[in-house]
Amino acid sequence: MSKRKIILASKSERRRHLLKQIWIHDFEIVESNYEEDMCLTCDHRELAKILSLNKGLDVAKKYDDAIIISWDTFVVFDGKFIWKPKNKQDARNTLKSYSWKDVLVISWYAVIDTKTNTIINDYSEVLVRFSAITDEEIDDYIETGEPLDKAGSFGMMHKWAVLIDSINWDYYSVVAFPINKIYLALKELWVNILKY
């Protein structure tokens, strides 16, 4: 396995941190210019698949010999997409509805080898169950500003984590980086992360 150029097609700080967590420190960040079309399909899994792949393909066009990693993550509650909140009241209404309920987090990813034109496009999903949530907890959380730029109005790696009762399946998929699956995809493309 030889060392390859790895491109992270995301500006996400947490994905950058988690990529380093699996020993990959030598990588570049190139944000995709792909314009998302949320009307492509009503199926949340299919939409996440399409968007994650197209983001990666947009960046892949710039490289002849590189590994591109791209993602898209959706939060689904009661069968509906939960986007970033429009304002504090929108975040408040969303968070209040989560008390003792399950929220589905879907992360599709694409790993593209531009040298061989090999594409691995797969997903991981997690069911997150919240505990009882009080109005005071919601107000305090909103005042941190944290939920205002996050799909579903919450972040797993921050203060809201204290209100999570349980997680079914992979924790890292909730933070939009299924480490094991990414590792296996890279391994399939003959990328030895121990050399990064």
C-alpha positions as CSV (number, residue, x, y, z in Angstrom):
1,M,0.0,0.0,0.0
2,S,1.5,3.3,-1.1
3,K,0.8,6.7,0.4
4,R,-1.8,8.6,-1.6
5,K,-3.0,12.2,-1.6
6,I,-6.1,12.5,0.5
7,I,-8.6,15.3,0.0
8,L,-11.4,16.0,2.5
9,A,-14.3,17.6,0.6
10,S,-15.7,19.3,3.7
11,K,-14.9,22.3,5.8
12,S,-16.3,20.6,8.9
13,E,-14.0,21.0,11.9
14,R,-15.3,17.8,13.5
15,R,-14.6,15.7,10.4
16,R,-11.1,17.2,10.2
17,H,-10.6,16.3,13.9
18,L,-11.9,12.7,13.4
19,L,-9.8,12.1,10.3
20,K,-6.8,12.9,12.4
21,Q,-8.1,10.6,15.1
22,I,-7.7,7.7,12.7
23,W,-4.0,8.7,12.2
24,I,-4.5,10.6,8.9
25,H,-2.7,13.9,9.5
26,D,-1.5,14.5,5.9
27,F,-4.5,15.6,4.0
28,E,-5.9,18.7,2.2
29,I,-9.3,20.4,2.6
30,V,-11.1,21.4,-0.6
31,E,-14.7,22.4,-0.2
32,S,-17.1,21.3,-2.9
33,N,-18.9,23.9,-5.0
34,Y,-21.7,21.5,-5.9
35,E,-25.1,23.2,-5.4
36,E,-27.4,21.0,-3.4
37,D,-30.8,20.4,-4.8
38,M,-33.1,19.2,-2.0
39,C,-35.9,18.5,-4.5
40,L,-34.1,15.6,-6.3
41,T,-36.1,13.0,-4.3
42,C,-38.3,12.7,-1.3
43,D,-36.5,9.7,0.1
44,H,-34.0,10.9,2.7
45,R,-31.5,8.1,2.2
46,E,-31.5,8.5,-1.6
47,L,-31.1,12.3,-1.3
48,A,-28.1,11.9,1.1
49,K,-26.5,9.4,-1.3
50,I,-26.9,11.7,-4.3
51,L,-25.6,14.8,-2.5
52,S,-22.6,13.0,-0.9
53,L,-21.5,11.5,-4.2
54,N,-21.9,14.7,-6.2
55,K,-20.0,16.7,-3.7
56,G,-17.1,14.3,-4.0
57,L,-17.3,14.1,-7.8
58,D,-17.2,17.9,-8.0
59,V,-13.8,18.0,-6.1
60,A,-12.6,14.8,-7.9
61,K,-12.6,16.7,-11.2
62,K,-9.6,18.7,-10.0
63,Y,-7.3,15.7,-9.4
64,D,-5.8,12.9,-11.5
65,D,-4.4,10.9,-8.6
66,A,-6.1,11.4,-5.3
67,I,-8.5,9.9,-2.8
68,I,-11.6,12.2,-2.2
69,I,-13.8,11.8,0.8
70,S,-17.1,13.5,0.9
71,W,-20.3,13.3,3.1
72,D,-23.8,14.4,3.6
73,T,-25.8,13.9,6.8
74,F,-29.5,14.3,7.5
75,V,-31.5,14.3,10.7
76,V,-34.9,12.7,10.3
77,F,-37.7,13.0,12.9
78,D,-41.3,11.7,12.5
79,G,-40.4,10.9,8.8
80,K,-39.4,14.4,8.0
81,F,-36.1,16.1,7.3
82,I,-35.0,18.4,10.1
83,W,-32.9,21.2,8.7
84,K,-30.9,23.9,10.4
85,P,-33.3,26.1,12.4
86,K,-34.4,29.4,10.9
87,N,-34.1,31.1,14.3
88,K,-34.2,30.5,18.1
89,Q,-37.9,29.8,18.2
90,D,-37.6,27.2,15.4
91,A,-34.7,25.5,17.3
92,R,-36.8,25.7,20.5
93,N,-39.8,24.0,18.9
94,T,-37.6,21.3,17.4
95,L,-35.7,20.5,20.6
96,K,-38.9,20.4,22.6
97,S,-40.3,17.7,20.3
98,Y,-37.4,15.4,21.0
99,S,-38.2,14.7,24.7
100,W,-38.3,10.9,25.1
101,K,-38.3,10.5,21.4
102,D,-36.0,8.8,18.8
103,V,-34.2,10.8,16.1
104,L,-32.7,9.2,13.0
105,V,-29.3,10.4,11.8
106,I,-28.2,9.3,8.3
107,S,-24.7,9.8,7.1
108,W,-23.9,8.9,3.4
109,Y,-20.3,9.1,2.3
110,A,-18.3,8.8,-0.9
111,V,-14.7,7.7,-1.2
112,I,-13.4,8.3,-4.7
113,D,-10.1,7.1,-6.2
114,T,-9.5,9.5,-9.1
115,K,-6.7,7.4,-10.5
116,T,-8.8,4.3,-11.0
117,N,-12.2,5.9,-11.1
118,T,-13.3,3.6,-8.2
119,I,-16.2,4.9,-6.1
120,I,-17.4,3.6,-2.8
121,N,-20.7,5.2,-1.9
122,D,-22.2,3.9,1.3
123,Y,-24.0,5.0,4.4
124,S,-24.4,4.5,8.1
125,E,-27.5,5.4,10.2
126,V,-28.1,5.8,13.9
127,L,-31.1,6.1,16.1
128,V,-30.6,8.6,18.9
129,R,-33.0,8.5,21.8
130,F,-33.3,11.6,24.0
131,S,-34.2,11.7,27.7
132,A,-36.7,14.1,29.2
133,I,-35.9,17.7,28.2
134,T,-37.1,20.7,30.2
135,D,-37.9,24.2,28.8
136,E,-35.1,25.6,30.9
137,E,-32.5,23.2,29.5
138,I,-33.7,24.1,26.0
139,D,-33.4,27.8,26.6
140,D,-30.0,27.4,28.2
141,Y,-28.8,25.4,25.2
142,I,-30.1,27.8,22.7
143,E,-28.3,30.7,24.4
144,T,-25.0,28.9,23.7
145,G,-25.7,29.5,20.0
146,E,-24.7,25.9,19.3
147,P,-28.0,24.6,17.8
148,L,-28.4,27.5,15.3
149,D,-26.0,26.2,12.7
150,K,-26.7,22.4,13.0
151,A,-29.1,20.2,11.2
152,G,-31.7,18.9,13.7
153,S,-30.7,21.8,16.1
154,F,-28.3,19.8,18.1
155,G,-24.6,18.7,18.1
156,M,-23.5,15.4,19.5
157,M,-20.0,16.4,20.5
158,H,-21.1,19.4,22.6
159,K,-23.4,20.4,25.4
160,W,-26.5,18.7,24.1
161,A,-24.8,15.3,24.5
162,V,-25.8,15.3,28.2
163,L,-29.5,14.9,27.2
164,I,-29.0,11.8,25.1
165,D,-30.4,8.7,26.7
166,S,-29.0,6.1,24.3
167,I,-27.6,5.5,20.8
168,N,-28.4,2.5,18.6
169,W,-25.4,1.5,16.5
170,D,-22.4,3.6,15.7
171,Y,-21.7,6.8,17.7
172,Y,-19.3,8.2,15.1
173,S,-22.1,8.1,12.5
174,V,-24.0,10.6,14.6
175,V,-21.1,13.0,14.3
176,A,-21.2,12.4,10.5
177,F,-18.0,10.3,10.3
178,P,-18.5,6.5,10.5
179,I,-14.8,5.8,11.3
180,N,-14.9,2.0,10.7
181,K,-16.6,2.3,7.3
182,I,-14.3,5.0,6.1
183,Y,-11.3,2.9,7.2
184,L,-12.6,-0.2,5.4
185,A,-13.3,1.9,2.2
186,L,-9.7,3.3,2.3
187,K,-8.4,-0.2,2.9
188,E,-10.3,-1.4,-0.1
189,L,-8.6,1.3,-2.2
190,W,-5.2,0.1,-0.9
191,V,-4.7,3.2,1.3
192,N,-2.7,2.3,4.5
193,I,-3.7,4.9,7.1
194,L,-0.9,3.8,9.4
195,K,1.5,5.5,7.0
196,Y,-0.2,8.9,7.3
